[in-house]
Amino acid sequence: MTDDPFTPEISYVTMARVACDGASEISPALGHPRVYLQIDEKGYVDCGYCDKRFILKGGPADQGTSEA
């Protein structure tokens, strides 16, 4: 993980359809309306509200640095 404070959060997922509500471990109350996103042929999708990036494990955007 990078120390750049402007780097969006990245989440590695196993399904191409994901939901994002902007909640984080630090402050779950500071989220946004829940949106459902579909990962396409690029292998990732970014949330339009919070810029969180969802990367499909084993997909084209997965560089082998997935979370445990």
HUDAKA-V352577 format. One record per run of one state. SS is the DSSP state (A for helix, B for strand, O for the rest). FROM is the first residue (numbers start at 1). LEN is the number of residues. If there is no record, write none. Layout:
SS/FROM/LEN
SS/FROM/LEN
This chain:
O/1/9
B/10/4
O/14/3
B/17/4
O/21/7
A/28/3
O/31/4
B/35/4
O/39/5
B/44/3
O/47/6
B/53/4
O/57/12
